[in-house]
Amino acid sequence: MKLQSHKMKVSIDEEPSHLEPFKHFFEQLDSEGITIEKLPRPRIEDYQLKAINATLAHTWNGNEYYRSKLEEAGFAESRIDSLEQLASVPLLKKDVIRGDKTKILSVDPKQIGQVHLTSGTSGKPIYTAYTLADQYVYDLLPKYLELFKETEVDIAAIALPYEFALPGLGFQRLFQFAFGTAVLSLGKGGYMAPVDKSLELMKEYQATVLATTPSYAALLVEESEKYGIRIGEDIRLKKIWLTGEGCSSTFRDRLEKWWGCEVSFFYGSTECGGIGVECSEHKGYHVMEGHVKVEIIDPGTEKPIPYGKTGEIIVTTLLREGMPMLRYQSGDIGYLQEARCACGNTMDVLHLRGRKENMMHLNGEDYSPFLLEHFLMEIPDVGMWYYFKLNNGELKIEAEPFRTKLNDEQLAEKIRKHMSDRIGINCQVEIRHDIPRTFGKATRVIN
Ligand SMILES: [Zn+2]
């Protein structure tokens, strides 16, 4: 009788997968000494078309919901002939999968290696099931050596949630298995993860990289003073990766100054995994085109819109067995650009404008909260903690002062004038000294 083998061995090495051919594609790139980052566009697009067709066939055979939707849309077989035809694949809406753990599950439930949940504050969660091969083989196939400079000499502190959602464990696997980097799993906000211990551990092990959210990067640096830990001396980072909340470039500039290192953005989601990474030029996210195909649609007509036009970000995963996402409506707003980046990467560039529900309707126009934050953060007397509130179409800003000689009234006037001069928005301002710090996702916009 054959003994039951090690679980990982069975699932990863012996299970047949529709993704098998892509192992060879990425091995071929390795042998050419190139990554997908700098491939000529036709080769990227040829790979993406093949990966989408493999995913369409996999879901057609393995998932009733996807198959019925494709048939309703007129598909007689599970393939498209060009990337433009992807637009004929039905969109996947959040509400369809909310609270339903099998709707788009495309493998035998016995193959599930891990389940993650979205951190949505309202309603039922979105469950995302990954096979072990998704996590440990296919997610690691595309390499982005230009975008990530981390190596085995780095020590990466991961101050992201490890519970429920993907970020903590996702970054952990990336650092450990893609770069060979040692990891300090700090977590964020959990009961085992107080700020002082997190800073102590970073100091003790001389962390060189930190992955966290914008608000938590600000909180850590604020709190370090309290615990007598000197940023730049006791903790000397080379790099911070920010993810989870999104923020403006001026917020980033402040963090760079405080931490004394480069700060870059990473865009991903629990449902789709990694989507975009900033290069050293800091001019948008290069789409991780080995992992995902990104489209932008007009939120009204739901038709794809061209480069340069702002709309909703639609994501199709390319290397997933468990729960592939076919044209998933992310709820995020942004626009795409053809890569003409000084870094030489050929992967499209995505500009993120924030969550659809956080767009602020002012003076008949939609404003991204990142844009408003950008202007607010231009005022050095304003701290990192603030709220934007909409009252009957009028903007109210609640902000904290930061190392300023101005009294509250003078600061409020300064903010009012600055916002009016810079974007022509009249707003109410309240200076507060008690905005609560959060270990969770920072809420900046209250509609
Ligand atoms: Zn670039």
Residues whose N, C-alpha, C, O or C-beta is under 5 A from the ligand:
A	BS01	ZN	C279 E281 C341 C343 N345
